[in-house]
Amino acid sequence: MKYMTTVDLPKVPNGLHGQLAVPGDKSISHRSVMLGAISKGTTVVDHFLLSDDCLHTIGAFRQLGVNIQIENDQVTIEGKGGFNHFTQPDQPLDMGNSGTSTRLLLGFLSKQPFDIEMFGDASLSKRPLDRVINPLSKMGANISATDNNFLPLTLHANNQLNAIDYKLPVASAQVKSSLIWAGLQADGKTHLTEKLITRDHTEKMIDQFGGHLDQDDVNITVTPQDQFKAQHVDVPGDISSAAFFLIAAACVPGSEITLKQVGLNQTRDGILQALDKMGAQYTISNESNDSEPAGDITIGYQSLTAINVEAAEIPAVVDEVPLIVLAATQAKGTTIISGAEELRVKETDRIATVTEELIKMGADITPKSDGFVINGGTKLHTASEPLDSHGDHRIGMMLAVANLIAGGDSLLDNADSISVSYPQFFEDLKQLS
Ligand code: S3P
């Protein structure tokens, strides 16, 4: 897909106000389709995120012969009762811009009796896959990818996966989840050791669907199993989407908002920990804890102080680092973010794109190989040339928040990339205006 649209970014002269339920969590929505597809029975998923990325996962499973119905934000999946009842897609699977679909499906589909081709858009075709192809190949998967590393690729027919002991060289929930899916289909116990604890939605959902993994800190043991029972999944609001409004409310004078039923999984709540460190006040109410914890977050405008963010803290906030950089431009003092080199291989090189774009608005940011140094207390201004999402949804939304803080009239190029994770972002922002 090419992202072409240029938009006038909105303003909120009186700050942000009111309540909003942000759309469902992207990571959990993807996984609900995958577990639903291999379970016995009909899985119903409420508050599913109907964004481009998750629709690519649904599209792939439909091509594999799974019956999936969508009505409003409810998705119904007729489970196949195991990994071995799919039909061969008659077209290559289109992964769009979705790294999660690609990496998770590589492990999930690594033991099928037929070849499967996959392709993606220009940005996804530049993102590294050796991090999953190498360990999956050790397990016996047969994948031929461009330069052994990139889409397009072919996952060849395969009837054997061997269990492995594997230490993940990167802190990545996508890699971990891919290897968990493969481990469930292997010939023995697979032992995985994470570099750092990453989001655990796959593990939690396997448990919800009646499966079992053994976990101890960074160690996970996967025992082969494919008897999962269909479930009702209620997807909490995506904390990565809520984060745009949390930072907007904290940084735009006069704001006070409540975000309803936001996912509060501890492996994902790094944006709240960063706000705590910056001295921010917010309240959490109406907490619930089904298979994933959630609650309402209320936050208003306040002053922030600079922080240090280090490698160990990155996984819980990996998608929100661009917003921490933005908040840091408004904070008192110098913020240093390190150990965030994974940002270089996201939908764009986010260390480069965040720096390039916020500098257009007057921010004082120095990019580092693994992070940023940000001198705070900057009055951001309208960019004299259009801002650019560079086709990266999270950069587009972060820049929209930057324009709210500037109270400016900036334009945003390639704005439609936002539909990758948050198609109704501008409507929801209007609801809070
Ligand atoms: C995701 C894991 C993270 C995150 C991505 C979604 C997931 O990627 O950035 O948006 O759903 O597992 P990495 O595994 O590359 O860190």
Residues whose N, C-alpha, C, O or C-beta is under 5 A from the ligand:
A	BS01	S3P	S27 T100 A171 S172 A173 Q174 V175 V318 D319
